Amino acid sequence: MAKSKTVSALIVGCAGTSLTDGEVAFLQRYNPWGLIVFKRNCESPEQLKRLTTAFRDAVGRRNAPVFIDQEGGRVQRMGPPSNVWRKYPPARLYGALYERDMVTGLRAPRNVGRLRAADLIEAGVTCDCVPVLDVPQPGSHEIISDRAYAITPERVALLARAHIAGLIDGGVLPVMKHIPGHGRARVDSHVSLPVVEAPMAELNAVDFLPFAAFADAPMAMTAHVVYTDIDPAEPATLSRKVISKVIRKAIGFDGLLMTDDLSMKALGGSFTDKVKRALAAGCDIVLHCNGNMAEMTEVAEAAGALKGRALTRARRALKSQRKPGKFDRRAALKDLERLEKL
């Protein structure tokens, strides 16, 4: 059982396919709200189920969320080179199918989302960091590219809604990203800080639109991007202006807001500084992914307890999770095959 009943405003990673004694001690001491897993943590359904169970045991056997970036295409943590998980298509293929046949193009993403949810739930993973609601623009960095459903905001919203319906029906909670929009970034925020100079009117008409269509989502992940027409000094993750005026007010999102990974190079300063600035700006929870124990400890010390409106949002998000129902697996597999042939 966890030594502390207080839950930290923190989601962390771990180093390998099982928890070390040091990681268990860390989890028991700091009791982070959730765990995020990556390819380094995913070997087989049975192994991953043991890992997620061990995490929940370490934090007191509560309904602790486990996250993954299981988009499909280039971003698929449970997948190749392992031959035990299906390969899923990138989001752009849903858009390509929709262009050929609108009815099939809306049915297939839902069916495939439901199929993927079954994979995740089997392994004890309950939250998928999708949909990617970014709208790529000419000249933007390829970090988004085919991870986006389409190149127009209306179609991104339409296809993402169909796709995520399948995940939700399968008992998996979505995390929309990268709010309020990464589609104009000309550099990769894993490497450096993107600066977007588009005027507010243009951002409202394109970038923010899919997020506004998903304002009812339980969770969202911030963009490490500077929008000079809103706050020229700080990226969204650290900007009270962006979070209060755009994410909470203009977009209307009142769900749980988590940072993108604090270890990404877009954000400078110490981890203590980044955590305190993100929480002060209005983020509810901070995310640290790489499993480095020294960094995790610094982040945990700075994050403190999950409380107030952030705790309310976290509880509300978990309460929105559904019990997986029955679905037509054969039909879902046929739709996956259709997408693979595009």
Secondary structure as UniProt FT lines:
FT   STRAND          8..12
FT   HELIX           21..30
FT   STRAND          32..37
FT   HELIX           39..41
FT   HELIX           45..58
FT   TURN            59..60
FT   STRAND          66..68
FT   STRAND          70..72
FT   TURN            73..74
FT   STRAND          75..76
FT   TURN            80..81
FT   HELIX           91..100
FT   HELIX           102..122
FT   TURN            123..124
FT   STRAND          127..128
FT   TURN            138..139
FT   TURN            142..144
FT   HELIX           145..147
FT   HELIX           153..169
FT   TURN            170..171
FT   STRAND          173..179
FT   TURN            183..184
FT   TURN            189..191
FT   STRAND          195..196
FT   HELIX           200..205
FT   TURN            206..207
FT   HELIX           209..213
FT   TURN            214..216
FT   STRAND          219..222
FT   STRAND          226..227
FT   TURN            228..230
FT   HELIX           236..238
FT   HELIX           240..241
FT   HELIX           242..250
FT   STRAND          256..261
FT   TURN            262..263
FT   TURN            265..266
FT   HELIX           271..281
FT   STRAND          285..288
FT   HELIX           293..303
FT   HELIX           308..319
FT   HELIX           329..340
//
